[in-house]
Amino acid sequence: MANIKVNGKEYNVDATPDTPLLWVLRENVGLTGTKFGCGGAFCGACTIHMDGEAVRSCVTPLSRAIGKTIVTIEGVEDDIAKKVQQAWIEEDVPQCGYCQSGQIMAATVLLRENPNPSDDDINLGMSGNICRCGTYDRIRKAIHKASKM
Amino acid sequence: MKEIKKGFQSKSVKLIMVLLCFSFVVAIASPIINTEPVYQNIPAKMPEKAIIVQKALTAEEQREQESKDAFLKAYKVFMHPRCMNCHPKGDVPLQGDDSHAHLQNVVRGKDGKGMYAMKCKNCHQDANLDAPETPPGNPHWQMPPADKPMVFQGKTPRELALHFKDNKFTGFKDLNDMIKHVDEESLVLSGFAPPPGVSKIPMSHKEFVDAVKEWIAKGAAVPDK
């Protein structure tokens, strides 16, 4: 058993310390907004925030999450995250939507650390999040839009 | 006819016949009997390096050579992918045994810990994971910082030894700090315990540390090349 704090709430989960946090969030906590894409930290679909950093939950063991502040796509609600989500809506970014949780979590960290990113900055911050539908242009436009909100 | 017979039987004719036979025999036998030596492919002047005599080294020269040899041994570790991949020429770390550029556009960042959503610790956990093709782990996974990149890639043994002796390159106070680094730094130790699927450094950590110690103890001699 382990205690973790997710989206401001405490959860006591029955999982081994080496269980990937992704599965704890989806199956023990019931938050399915974070997606499984590759299981090897390649695609970014599983991106969550751990103490403010865009961590890949598919390779992060539960043991590492203990005592940390975990935020998923369901609970990310600071000002920057709201602007990102609004920009995502206005630019109609998603196609299938599967990767978009991870994209939004990554974009939020980018804008927190660089409020006015250039295209090169966006490349550096977002290249780890893969979109099979190819919504990259709309993602880029949405990030620029959010930075100006 | 009798006169002709008489002619053949005369002494002078017999002598001539003997001489003719002897000449014939000599003509047949001379290629076989070779009384003259045959000189082939002998240079006009003997080459200067025909005989090499190993010059005996003085004690000081011997010590210097041993120091160089120790560095050359340690060099194999410095240039192995498990070490060199985080000491690249540019700001992109390297991956794999072929030392290709890290996927996902990962870059060093100012502090060597990556940037934005692609920071090193976002994917690299505190330890290796028990799953194939997952990121190797260490609590302090990072590259050297941008202001002290400590580039190994592309350096010859001579160049690398000179760099290690430059405190501006290493950030060490002196070479004793280097011994402490290779002996105790957790990232160095991680290099000797890679996850499955990538090659191991071809010597033990102890051998490596001993080689570095020997290099320094015998004068930190710089290899010739």
HADDOCK unambig.tbl for C-alpha pairs under 7 A between the chains (distance, minus, plus):
assign (segid A and resid 40 and name CA) (segid B and resid 133 and name CA) 6.69 0.50 0.50
assign (segid A and resid 40 and name CA) (segid B and resid 134 and name CA) 5.04 0.50 0.50
assign (segid A and resid 41 and name CA) (segid B and resid 123 and name CA) 6.14 0.50 0.50
assign (segid A and resid 53 and name CA) (segid B and resid 117 and name CA) 6.96 0.50 0.50
assign (segid A and resid 54 and name CA) (segid B and resid 117 and name CA) 5.06 0.50 0.50
assign (segid A and resid 54 and name CA) (segid B and resid 122 and name CA) 6.12 0.50 0.50
assign (segid A and resid 55 and name CA) (segid B and resid 122 and name CA) 4.22 0.50 0.50
assign (segid A and resid 55 and name CA) (segid B and resid 123 and name CA) 6.43 0.50 0.50
assign (segid A and resid 56 and name CA) (segid B and resid 122 and name CA) 6.00 0.50 0.50
assign (segid A and resid 56 and name CA) (segid B and resid 123 and name CA) 5.79 0.50 0.50
assign (segid A and resid 59 and name CA) (segid B and resid 123 and name CA) 6.96 0.50 0.50
assign (segid A and resid 60 and name CA) (segid B and resid 125 and name CA) 6.60 0.50 0.50
assign (segid A and resid 106 and name CA) (segid B and resid 117 and name CA) 5.32 0.50 0.50
assign (segid A and resid 109 and name CA) (segid B and resid 116 and name CA) 6.18 0.50 0.50
assign (segid A and resid 109 and name CA) (segid B and resid 117 and name CA) 6.20 0.50 0.50
assign (segid A and resid 110 and name CA) (segid B and resid 116 and name CA) 5.21 0.50 0.50
assign (segid A and resid 110 and name CA) (segid B and resid 117 and name CA) 6.55 0.50 0.50
assign (segid A and resid 113 and name CA) (segid B and resid 116 and name CA) 6.80 0.50 0.50
assign (segid A and resid 124 and name CA) (segid B and resid 105 and name CA) 6.08 0.50 0.50
assign (segid A and resid 124 and name CA) (segid B and resid 106 and name CA) 6.96 0.50 0.50
assign (segid A and resid 125 and name CA) (segid B and resid 115 and name CA) 6.84 0.50 0.50
assign (segid A and resid 125 and name CA) (segid B and resid 116 and name CA) 5.22 0.50 0.50
assign (segid A and resid 125 and name CA) (segid B and resid 117 and name CA) 5.47 0.50 0.50
assign (segid A and resid 125 and name CA) (segid B and resid 118 and name CA) 6.29 0.50 0.50
assign (segid A and resid 127 and name CA) (segid B and resid 104 and name CA) 5.24 0.50 0.50
assign (segid A and resid 127 and name CA) (segid B and resid 105 and name CA) 5.91 0.50 0.50
assign (segid A and resid 128 and name CA) (segid B and resid 104 and name CA) 4.49 0.50 0.50
assign (segid A and resid 128 and name CA) (segid B and resid 118 and name CA) 6.80 0.50 0.50
